[in-house]
Amino acid sequence: MQCSTDSYLLILFSMIVTSLKLIYSDNLQTTFHH
């Protein structure tokens, strides 16, 4: 039970981090373009 919960949290965390990176890079690109 603990193992599955840990892996689920890890996947969720990595997904959040990737989306944040995408949003951050998108914002950087728009500011640089403008």
C-alpha positions as semicolon CSV with decimal commas, in nm:
position;residue;x (nm);y (nm);z (nm)
1;M;0,000;0,000;0,000
2;Q;0,272;0,244;0,098
3;C;0,478;0,167;-0,211
4;S;0,192;0,231;-0,453
5;T;0,104;0,555;-0,274
6;D;0,466;0,672;-0,291
7;S;0,494;0,597;-0,662
8;Y;0,162;0,770;-0,725
9;L;0,282;1,079;-0,541
10;L;0,610;1,070;-0,731
11;I;0,429;1,054;-1,066
12;L;0,194;1,333;-0,964
13;F;0,484;1,547;-0,845
14;S;0,680;1,494;-1,166
15;M;0,373;1,582;-1,373
16;I;0,328;1,905;-1,179
17;V;0,695;1,992;-1,216
18;T;0,689;1,931;-1,591
19;S;0,378;2,144;-1,641
20;L;0,532;2,419;-1,428
21;K;0,847;2,408;-1,640
22;L;0,639;2,431;-1,957
23;I;0,442;2,726;-1,824
24;Y;0,760;2,896;-1,705
25;S;0,940;2,849;-2,037
26;D;0,631;2,968;-2,226
27;N;0,621;3,282;-2,014
28;L;0,992;3,338;-2,071
29;Q;0,950;3,301;-2,447
30;T;0,658;3,546;-2,459
31;T;0,847;3,805;-2,253
32;F;1,155;3,767;-2,472
33;H;0,946;3,794;-2,788
34;H;0,776;4,107;-2,660
